[in-house]
Amino acid sequence: MRLLILSLCMLVISMSVSGSTSAESIDVWIGTSARQPSQGIYHCTLNTHTGNLTDPTLAAEIRGPGFLAMHPSGNVLYAVGDLNKEAVVAAYAIESSGDGAPQLSLVNSLPIGDGGAAHVAVDPTGKTLLTAQYGGGSVAAFSLNADGSLNQSTELIKHEGGSGVVPKRQDSSHAHWVGFSPDNRFAFVPDLGLDKVVIYSLDAENAKLTPHGFGKVPAGGGPRHMKFHTSGKFAFVLNELSLSVTVFDYDAETGKMTAKQTIPTVSKQTLAKEKFKSASEIRVHPSGQFVFTANRGHDSITVFRVNQSTGELSVIEVENARAVTPRGMNLDPSGNWLLVAGQDSHTLASFNVDGSTGELKYNQSIVTAPSAICVLFQHED
């Protein structure tokens, strides 16, 4: 009898331990550059308990799918890259395979019409897709069908001029990112060549844009990427050329951006030692308490604390990125894990985020990801 009771107790304990440590995973999609050995879009999973990553596998062949976006339904993934030697935006259906791993199936694609795109985004209603063309200095709009497939090109707007502050980089327009205001009334395009964030009124129903003004960063900053604070009151613009972040007050009613602070991501003294230096990505923690930026050349991640009243930033730490040329990074939906893509090390590395301090701890989970430059989570808007 004692043996039976002991056995039952051991079984209960075993089941309890197993249940408490059972792994939950989230799908991770990886955009890549056109450099070898990349062959297209890759997929892996993140264990949300341990932060461990599975080895990425090829999900779709396309040349240089640098940036990816997800339809609000979570059933369609978009990529900008080259198909049949033509610069396109492509829509892929996310389907289950026999072994349970998701697969990508090409639905359709449309030519961009102004060279290759540097960024792609889908509005929250799933009716409008925008792309930013770095080389062409333009923003393009596409309407989407109800099932997420691409319908037609609706706009191609060229930006004119250049600030000329940094020779060769700012002689002309270089649109670098596209995104939407929290209420979906406006679209934003940081333009590295203009030292401006160009603002458009958005008609999402018809995928149309109307010029609405701009926000300006310090001369020679080179705005690259932008994110809103969780409150919607502030916008953070990452300046690629000056390796800094400009904080803007944002008026949701008028769509106006007013610059209030610019802070370096890495000190000038430290950067003086680097042959190459360039800021690449910016992310806001789901709590709104922290901002993270990636620094190429210095190969580091800067963590900032956000003043919740003013939106202004202060540096918490500068962490080794465990990547060569960290071009992309992203926080999982819980905010517990930060994944960093190393373009030249061909890696994806996992960091634990301290929810109280914002500090990063390298998780010692790093996998091979050919020419990785973009990290997208399955349920990301």
C-alpha positions as CSV (number, residue, x, y, z in Angstrom):
1,M,0.0,0.0,0.0
2,R,2.8,2.4,0.9
3,L,4.5,1.6,-2.4
4,L,1.3,2.4,-4.3
5,I,0.9,5.7,-2.4
6,L,4.5,6.6,-3.0
7,S,4.2,5.8,-6.7
8,L,1.1,7.9,-7.0
9,C,2.8,10.8,-5.2
10,M,5.8,10.6,-7.6
11,L,3.4,10.6,-10.6
12,V,1.6,13.7,-9.3
13,I,4.9,15.5,-8.7
14,S,6.2,14.5,-12.1
15,M,3.0,15.7,-13.8
16,S,3.2,19.0,-11.8
17,V,6.8,19.6,-12.8
18,S,6.1,18.7,-16.4
19,G,3.2,21.1,-16.5
20,S,5.1,24.0,-15.0
21,T,8.0,23.7,-17.4
22,S,6.1,22.8,-20.5
23,A,7.4,24.9,-23.4
24,E,5.4,27.5,-25.2
25,S,6.8,28.7,-28.5
26,I,6.1,31.5,-30.9
27,D,7.0,31.6,-34.6
28,V,9.8,33.9,-35.7
29,W,10.2,35.0,-39.4
30,I,13.6,36.2,-40.5
31,G,14.1,38.6,-43.4
32,T,17.6,38.5,-45.1
33,S,19.8,40.5,-47.4
34,A,20.6,39.4,-50.9
35,R,24.1,38.3,-49.9
36,Q,25.1,34.6,-49.8
37,P,24.4,32.3,-48.2
38,S,20.8,33.5,-47.8
39,Q,18.2,32.0,-50.1
40,G,15.1,33.9,-48.9
41,I,12.8,34.0,-45.8
42,Y,13.6,31.8,-42.9
43,H,11.6,30.5,-40.0
44,C,12.4,29.4,-36.4
45,T,10.7,29.3,-33.1
46,L,11.4,31.0,-29.7
47,N,10.7,29.1,-26.5
48,T,9.0,31.8,-24.4
49,H,10.0,30.0,-21.1
50,T,13.7,29.6,-21.8
51,G,14.4,32.0,-24.6
52,N,16.0,29.3,-26.7
53,L,15.8,29.3,-30.4
54,T,15.4,26.5,-32.9
55,D,17.6,26.3,-36.0
56,P,16.1,28.4,-38.8
57,T,14.9,26.7,-41.9
58,L,14.1,28.1,-45.4
59,A,10.4,29.0,-45.7
60,A,10.3,30.7,-49.1
61,E,12.9,31.4,-51.8
62,I,13.1,35.1,-52.8
63,R,16.2,37.3,-53.3
64,G,16.8,39.9,-50.6
65,P,13.6,39.8,-48.6
66,G,15.1,42.5,-46.3
67,F,11.9,43.5,-44.4
68,L,8.8,41.7,-43.6
69,A,5.3,42.6,-42.4
70,M,2.3,40.7,-41.1
71,H,-1.4,41.1,-42.0
72,P,-3.6,41.8,-39.0
73,S,-5.2,38.3,-39.5
74,G,-1.9,36.7,-38.9
75,N,-2.5,34.5,-42.0
76,V,-0.5,36.5,-44.6
77,L,3.2,37.6,-44.5
78,Y,4.5,40.3,-46.8
79,A,8.1,40.7,-48.0
80,V,9.9,43.2,-50.2
81,G,12.6,41.7,-52.5
82,D,13.3,40.5,-56.0
83,L,11.3,37.8,-57.8
84,N,12.3,37.0,-61.4
85,K,14.8,39.9,-61.3
86,E,12.1,42.4,-60.5
87,A,11.7,44.5,-57.4
88,V,8.4,43.5,-55.8
89,V,6.2,43.4,-52.7
90,A,5.1,39.8,-52.3
91,A,2.3,38.2,-50.3
92,Y,2.6,34.8,-48.8
93,A,0.0,32.6,-47.2
94,I,1.1,31.1,-43.9
95,E,0.1,27.4,-44.0
96,S,0.6,24.4,-41.7
97,S,2.8,21.6,-43.0
98,G,2.6,17.9,-42.1
99,D,5.1,18.2,-39.3
100,G,3.3,21.2,-37.7
101,A,5.8,23.8,-38.8
102,P,4.4,26.7,-40.8
103,Q,5.2,27.1,-44.5
104,L,4.9,30.0,-46.8
105,S,3.0,29.8,-50.1
106,L,3.3,32.7,-52.6
107,V,-0.1,34.2,-53.1
108,N,0.8,37.0,-55.5
109,S,3.2,39.9,-56.0
110,L,3.2,43.4,-57.5
111,P,6.1,45.5,-58.9
112,I,7.0,48.5,-56.8
113,G,7.9,50.6,-59.8
114,D,10.8,52.6,-58.2
115,G,13.5,50.1,-57.5
116,G,13.8,47.9,-54.4
117,A,12.1,48.8,-51.1
118,A,13.9,49.3,-47.7
119,H,10.8,48.8,-45.6
120,V,7.2,47.5,-45.7
121,A,4.2,48.0,-43.3
122,V,0.5,47.1,-43.2
123,D,-2.1,49.4,-41.6
124,P,-4.1,48.0,-38.7
125,T,-7.3,47.6,-40.8
126,G,-5.4,45.3,-43.3
127,K,-6.5,47.4,-46.3
128,T,-3.3,49.4,-47.1
129,L,0.3,48.4,-47.5
130,L,3.1,50.9,-47.8
131,T,6.7,50.5,-48.9
132,A,9.7,52.9,-48.6
133,Q,12.2,53.0,-51.4
134,Y,15.7,54.1,-50.2
135,G,17.3,54.3,-53.7
136,G,14.3,55.9,-55.4
137,G,13.5,58.3,-52.5
138,S,9.8,57.4,-52.6
139,V,6.9,55.9,-50.8
140,A,4.5,53.5,-52.5
141,A,0.9,52.5,-51.5
142,F,-0.9,49.3,-52.4
143,S,-4.5,48.3,-51.7
144,L,-5.2,44.9,-50.2
145,N,-8.0,42.5,-50.7
146,A,-10.1,41.1,-47.8
147,D,-8.1,37.9,-47.8
148,G,-4.8,39.8,-47.5
149,S,-3.7,39.3,-51.1
150,L,-2.3,42.3,-53.0
151,N,-4.9,44.2,-55.1
152,Q,-3.2,47.1,-56.9
153,S,-0.7,49.9,-56.7
154,T,-2.5,53.1,-55.7
155,E,0.3,55.7,-55.1
156,L,4.0,56.3,-55.9
157,I,5.1,59.6,-54.3
158,K,8.6,60.8,-54.9
159,H,10.4,62.9,-52.2
160,E,12.4,65.8,-53.6
161,G,15.8,67.2,-52.6
162,G,18.3,66.4,-49.9
163,S,19.8,68.2,-46.9
164,G,23.3,67.9,-48.3
165,V,24.8,67.9,-44.8
166,V,26.5,64.5,-45.2
167,P,28.0,64.1,-48.7
168,K,26.9,61.1,-50.7
169,R,24.4,60.1,-48.1
170,Q,22.2,63.2,-48.1
171,D,22.6,64.5,-51.7
172,S,19.1,63.2,-52.4
173,S,16.0,61.7,-50.8
174,H,16.3,58.3,-49.1
175,A,13.0,57.1,-47.7
176,H,13.9,54.4,-45.2
177,W,10.8,53.3,-43.2
178,V,7.0,53.5,-43.2
179,G,4.5,53.3,-40.4
180,F,1.2,54.5,-39.0
181,S,-0.1,56.6,-36.2
182,P,-1.8,54.8,-33.3
183,D,-5.2,56.0,-34.6
184,N,-4.4,55.1,-38.2
185,R,-5.1,58.6,-39.5
186,F,-1.5,59.4,-40.5
187,A,1.5,57.7,-42.2
188,F,5.1,58.5,-41.5
189,V,8.2,58.1,-43.6
190,P,11.6,58.9,-42.1
191,D,13.8,60.1,-44.9
192,L,17.5,59.8,-44.3
193,G,18.4,62.2,-47.1
194,L,16.1,65.0,-46.1
195,D,16.7,64.9,-42.3
196,K,12.9,64.8,-42.0
197,V,10.1,62.5,-41.1
198,V,7.6,63.1,-43.9
199,I,4.0,62.9,-42.7
200,Y,0.9,62.0,-44.8
201,S,-2.8,61.9,-44.1
202,L,-3.9,58.3,-44.7
203,D,-7.1,57.2,-46.4
204,A,-6.8,53.5,-45.5
205,E,-10.0,52.5,-47.2
206,N,-8.7,53.6,-50.6
207,A,-4.9,53.2,-49.9
208,K,-4.3,56.9,-50.6
209,L,-1.8,59.4,-49.1
210,T,-2.0,63.2,-48.9
211,P,1.1,65.3,-47.8
212,H,0.6,66.6,-44.3
213,G,3.9,68.1,-43.2
214,F,7.0,66.8,-41.6
215,G,9.0,66.5,-38.4
216,K,12.6,67.6,-38.5
217,V,15.7,66.0,-36.8
218,P,19.0,67.8,-36.3
219,A,21.0,68.5,-39.5
220,G,23.0,65.4,-40.6
221,G,21.1,63.1,-38.3
222,G,19.8,60.9,-41.1
223,P,16.5,59.5,-39.8
224,R,16.1,55.8,-40.4
225,H,13.4,54.1,-38.3
226,M,10.7,55.4,-36.0
227,K,8.4,54.0,-33.2
228,F,5.6,55.4,-31.1
229,H,5.5,55.3,-27.4
230,T,2.7,53.1,-26.0
231,S,0.9,56.2,-24.8
232,G,0.8,57.6,-28.3
233,K,2.1,60.9,-27.0
234,F,5.7,60.6,-28.1
235,A,7.6,59.3,-31.1
236,F,11.2,58.1,-31.1
237,V,13.2,58.5,-34.4
238,L,16.5,56.7,-34.8
239,N,19.1,58.7,-36.7
240,E,21.4,56.4,-38.6
241,L,24.2,58.8,-39.5
242,S,24.6,60.5,-36.1
243,L,23.7,57.4,-34.0
244,S,21.2,59.2,-32.0
245,V,17.5,59.2,-31.1
246,T,15.3,62.3,-31.5
247,V,12.3,62.3,-29.2
248,F,9.2,64.1,-30.5
249,D,6.0,65.3,-28.8
250,Y,3.1,64.0,-30.9
251,D,-0.3,65.7,-31.2
252,A,-2.7,63.0,-32.3
253,E,-5.4,65.5,-33.2
254,T,-3.3,67.5,-35.7
255,G,-0.7,64.9,-36.6
256,K,2.1,67.3,-35.7
257,M,5.5,66.2,-34.5
258,T,7.6,68.6,-32.3
259,A,11.2,67.6,-31.5
260,K,12.2,68.0,-27.9
261,Q,15.4,65.9,-27.3
262,T,18.2,64.3,-29.2
263,I,20.4,61.8,-27.3
264,P,23.4,59.8,-28.6
265,T,23.1,56.0,-28.6
266,V,26.9,55.6,-28.1
267,S,29.3,58.4,-26.9
268,K,31.3,60.2,-29.6
269,Q,34.5,59.2,-27.7
270,T,33.7,55.5,-28.0
271,L,32.6,55.8,-31.7
272,A,35.8,57.6,-32.6
273,K,37.5,54.2,-32.3
274,E,35.2,52.6,-34.9
275,K,36.0,52.5,-38.7
276,F,32.3,52.0,-39.5
277,K,29.4,53.3,-37.4
278,S,25.7,53.3,-38.2
279,A,22.5,53.0,-36.2
280,S,20.0,50.4,-37.5
281,E,16.9,49.6,-35.5
282,I,14.8,50.9,-32.7
283,R,12.2,49.2,-30.5
284,V,9.9,50.2,-27.7
285,H,9.2,47.8,-24.8
286,P,5.5,46.8,-24.5
287,S,5.5,48.4,-21.0
288,G,6.5,51.7,-22.5
289,Q,9.3,52.0,-19.9
290,F,12.3,51.2,-22.2
291,V,13.6,51.9,-25.7
292,F,16.3,49.8,-27.4
293,T,18.5,50.7,-30.3
294,A,21.0,48.7,-32.4
295,N,24.5,50.1,-33.3
296,R,26.4,48.7,-36.2
297,G,30.2,48.9,-36.2
298,H,30.2,49.2,-32.4
299,D,28.0,46.1,-32.6
300,S,26.0,46.9,-29.5
301,I,22.5,47.4,-28.1
302,T,21.7,50.6,-26.2
303,V,18.9,50.5,-23.6
304,F,17.2,53.7,-22.6
305,R,14.7,54.5,-19.8
306,V,11.7,56.5,-20.8
307,N,10.4,59.4,-18.6
308,Q,6.7,58.6,-18.7
309,S,5.7,62.3,-18.2
310,T,8.0,63.8,-20.8
311,G,9.0,60.9,-23.1
312,E,12.6,62.0,-22.7
313,L,15.3,59.2,-22.7
314,S,18.3,58.4,-20.4
315,V,20.8,55.7,-21.1
316,I,20.6,52.6,-18.9
317,E,23.3,50.5,-20.5
318,V,25.1,49.7,-23.7
319,E,25.2,45.9,-24.2
320,N,27.4,43.7,-26.5
321,A,25.0,42.6,-29.3
322,R,26.7,39.2,-29.7
323,A,26.4,39.9,-33.4
324,V,28.5,41.3,-36.2
325,T,26.5,44.2,-37.8
326,P,23.3,44.0,-35.8
327,R,20.9,45.3,-38.5
328,G,17.6,44.1,-37.1
329,M,16.2,43.2,-33.7
330,N,12.8,42.8,-32.1
331,L,11.0,42.2,-28.8
332,D,8.6,39.3,-28.4
333,P,5.0,40.2,-27.5
334,S,5.6,39.6,-23.8
335,G,8.7,41.9,-23.8
336,N,10.7,39.2,-22.0
337,W,13.0,38.4,-24.9
338,L,15.0,40.5,-27.4
339,L,16.2,38.8,-30.6
340,V,19.2,40.4,-32.4
341,A,20.0,39.6,-36.0
342,G,23.6,39.8,-37.1
343,Q,23.9,40.4,-40.8
344,D,27.6,39.7,-41.1
345,S,27.8,37.0,-38.5
346,H,24.8,35.2,-40.0
347,T,23.3,34.8,-36.5
348,L,20.2,35.3,-34.4
349,A,20.9,35.8,-30.7
350,S,18.5,35.8,-27.7
351,F,18.6,38.1,-24.7
352,N,16.4,38.2,-21.6
353,V,14.9,41.6,-20.7
354,D,14.7,42.5,-17.1
355,G,11.2,43.9,-16.8
356,S,12.1,46.1,-13.8
357,T,15.4,47.6,-15.0
358,G,15.3,47.1,-18.8
359,E,18.8,45.5,-18.6
360,L,19.7,42.7,-21.0
361,K,21.2,39.3,-20.2
362,Y,22.6,37.3,-23.1
363,N,20.7,34.0,-23.0
364,Q,23.5,32.0,-24.7
365,S,21.1,30.8,-27.3
366,I,22.4,31.8,-30.8
367,V,21.6,30.1,-34.1
368,T,22.7,30.4,-37.7
369,A,20.5,32.7,-39.7
370,P,22.0,33.5,-43.1
371,S,22.4,37.3,-43.7
372,A,19.7,38.0,-41.1
373,I,18.5,41.7,-41.1
374,C,14.8,41.6,-40.0
375,V,13.0,39.8,-37.1
376,L,9.2,39.5,-37.2
377,F,7.0,37.6,-34.7
378,Q,4.0,35.7,-35.9
379,H,1.4,37.8,-34.0
380,E,3.0,41.1,-34.5
381,D,0.8,43.9,-36.0
